[in-house]
Amino acid sequence: MSGRKELDLPAQVLSDDGATEILRIWKNPDNLTITLKTTWSDPGAWGLVLADLARHVANAYESEGVQSAKSAERQIRAALLAELESPTSDVDPMIMQ
């Protein structure tokens, strides 16, 4: 196995005893592996998480000079809606922690 594969923990997480990891995603050439904690009683809360995640990803593309955050967010939104309407692959059961 070559090198470290996980991301660094953010400093604010290390200093916050109340912080809890709720989602981890691993990508390989064939699929994604996801572990999660449902955390909230209302599944709709995940909509907020997904929206925040989309904005973080869009901002990352902008900070890397790939494209504007607005453009990246439009692409993410279009792909998300298309995938929800017509999945391109089956979803394997995730690992619940």
Contact map, one row per residue, 1 for C-alpha under 8 A:
1110000000000000000000000000000000000000000000000000000000000000000000000000000000000000000000000
1111000000000000000000000000000000000000000000000000000000000000000000000000000000000000000000000
1111100000000000000000000000000000000000000000000000000000000000000000000000000000000000000000000
0111110000000000000000000000000000000000000000000000000000000000000000000000000000000000000000000
0011111000000000000000000000000000000000000000000000000000000000000000000000000000000000000000000
0001111100000000000000000000000000000000000000000000000000000000000000000000000000000000000000000
0000111110000000000000000000000000000000000000000000000000000000000000000000000000000000000000000
0000011111000000000000000000000000000000000000000000000000000000000000000000000000000000000000000
0000001111101100000000000000000000000000000000000000000000000000000000000000000000000000000000000
0000000111111100000000000000000000000000000000000000000000000000000000000000000000000000000000000
0000000011111110000000000000000000000000000000000000000000000000000000000000000000000000000000000
0000000001111111000000000000000000000000000000000000000000000000000000000000000000000000000000000
0000000011111111101000000000000000000000000000000000000000000000000000000000000000000000000000000
0000000011111111100000000000000000000000000000000000000000000000000000000000000000000000000000000
0000000000111111100000000000000000000000000000000000000000000000000000000000000000000000000000000
0000000000011111111000000000000000000000000000000000000000000000000000000000000000000000000000000
0000000000001111111000000000000000000000000000000000000000000000000000000000000000000000000000000
0000000000000001111100000000000000000000000000000000000000000000000000000000000000000000000000000
0000000000001001111110000000000000000000000000000000000000000000000000000000000000000000000000000
0000000000000000011111000000000000000000000000000000000000000000000000000000000000000000000000000
0000000000000000001111110000000000001000000000000000000000000000000000000000000000000000000000000
0000000000000000000111110000000000011110000000000000000000000000000000000000000000000000000000000
0000000000000000000011111000000001111000000000000000000000000000000000000000000000000000000000000
0000000000000000000011111100000001110000000000000000000000000000000000000000000000000000000000000
0000000000000000000000111110000111100000000000000000000000000000000000000000000000000000000000000
0000000000000000000000011111000111000000000000000000000000000000000000000000000000000000000000000
0000000000000000000000001111111110000000000000000000000000000000000000000000000000000000000000000
0000000000000000000000000111111100000000000000000000000000000000000000000000000000000000000000000
0000000000000000000000000011111000000000000000000000000000000000000000000000000000000000000000000
0000000000000000000000000011111100000000000000000000000000000000000000000000000000000000000000000
0000000000000000000000000011111110000000000000000000000000000000000000000000000000000000000000000
0000000000000000000000001111011111000000000000000000000000000000000000000000000000000000000000000
0000000000000000000000001110001111100000000000000000000000000000000000000000000000000000000001000
0000000000000000000000111100000111110000000000000000000000000000000000000000000000000000000001100
0000000000000000000000111000000011111000000000000000000000000000000000000000000000000000000001111
0000000000000000000001110000000001111100000000000000000000000000000000000000000000000000000001111
0000000000000000000011100000000000111110000000000000000000000000000000000000000000000000000000011
0000000000000000000001000000000000011111101000000000000000000000000000000000000000000000000000000
0000000000000000000001000000000000001111100000000000000000000000000000000000000000000000000000000
0000000000000000000000000000000000000111111010000000000000000000000000000000000000000000000000000
0000000000000000000000000000000000000111111000000000000000000000000000000000000000000000000000000
0000000000000000000000000000000000000001111110000000000000000000000000000000000000000000000000000
0000000000000000000000000000000000000101111111100000000000000000000000000000000000000000000000000
0000000000000000000000000000000000000000011111110000000000000000000000000000000000000000000000000
0000000000000000000000000000000000000001011111111000000000000000000000000000000000000000000000000
0000000000000000000000000000000000000000001111111100000000000000000000000000000000000000000000000
0000000000000000000000000000000000000000001111111110000000000000000000000000000000000000000000000
0000000000000000000000000000000000000000000111111111000000000000000000000000000000000000000000000
0000000000000000000000000000000000000000000011111111100000000000000000000000000000000000000000000
0000000000000000000000000000000000000000000001111111110000000000000000000000000000000000000000000
0000000000000000000000000000000000000000000000111111111000000000000000000000000000000000000000000
0000000000000000000000000000000000000000000000011111111100000000000000000000000000000000000000000
0000000000000000000000000000000000000000000000001111111110000000000000000000000000000000000000000
0000000000000000000000000000000000000000000000000111111111000000000000001001100000000000000000000
0000000000000000000000000000000000000000000000000011111111100000000010001000000000000000000000000
0000000000000000000000000000000000000000000000000001111111110000000000000000000000000000000000000
0000000000000000000000000000000000000000000000000000111111111000000000011000000000000000000000000
0000000000000000000000000000000000000000000000000000011111111100000111111001000000000000000000000
0000000000000000000000000000000000000000000000000000001111111110000110000000000000000000000000000
0000000000000000000000000000000000000000000000000000000111111111000010000000000000000000000000000
0000000000000000000000000000000000000000000000000000000011111111111110010000000000000000000000000
0000000000000000000000000000000000000000000000000000000001111111111110010000000000000000000000000
0000000000000000000000000000000000000000000000000000000000111111110000000000000000000000000000000
0000000000000000000000000000000000000000000000000000000000011111110000000000000000000000000000000
0000000000000000000000000000000000000000000000000000000000001111111100000000000000000000000000000
0000000000000000000000000000000000000000000000000000000000001111111100000000000000000000000000000
0000000000000000000000000000000000000000000000000000000000001100111110110000000000000000000000000
0000000000000000000000000000000000000000000000000000000001101100111111110000000000000000000000000
0000000000000000000000000000000000000000000000000000001001111100001111111000000000000000000000000
0000000000000000000000000000000000000000000000000000000001000000000111111100000000000000000000000
0000000000000000000000000000000000000000000000000000000001000000001111111110000000000000000000000
0000000000000000000000000000000000000000000000000000000011001100001111111111000000000000000000000
0000000000000000000000000000000000000000000000000000011011000000000011111111100000000000000000000
0000000000000000000000000000000000000000000000000000000000000000000001111111110000000000000000000
0000000000000000000000000000000000000000000000000000000000000000000000111111111000000000000000000
0000000000000000000000000000000000000000000000000000010001000000000000011111111100000000000000000
0000000000000000000000000000000000000000000000000000010000000000000000001111111110000000000000000
0000000000000000000000000000000000000000000000000000000000000000000000000111111111000000000000000
0000000000000000000000000000000000000000000000000000000000000000000000000011111111100000000000000
0000000000000000000000000000000000000000000000000000000000000000000000000001111111110000000000000
0000000000000000000000000000000000000000000000000000000000000000000000000000111111111000000000000
0000000000000000000000000000000000000000000000000000000000000000000000000000011111111110000000000
0000000000000000000000000000000000000000000000000000000000000000000000000000001111111111000000000
0000000000000000000000000000000000000000000000000000000000000000000000000000000111111110000000000
0000000000000000000000000000000000000000000000000000000000000000000000000000000011111110000000000
0000000000000000000000000000000000000000000000000000000000000000000000000000000001111111000000000
0000000000000000000000000000000000000000000000000000000000000000000000000000000001111111110000000
0000000000000000000000000000000000000000000000000000000000000000000000000000000000100111110000000
0000000000000000000000000000000000000000000000000000000000000000000000000000000000000011111000000
0000000000000000000000000000000000000000000000000000000000000000000000000000000000000011111100000
0000000000000000000000000000000000000000000000000000000000000000000000000000000000000000111110000
0000000000000000000000000000000000000000000000000000000000000000000000000000000000000000011111000
0000000000000000000000000000000000000000000000000000000000000000000000000000000000000000001111100
0000000000000000000000000000000011110000000000000000000000000000000000000000000000000000000111110
0000000000000000000000000000000001110000000000000000000000000000000000000000000000000000000011111
0000000000000000000000000000000000111000000000000000000000000000000000000000000000000000000001111
0000000000000000000000000000000000111000000000000000000000000000000000000000000000000000000000111
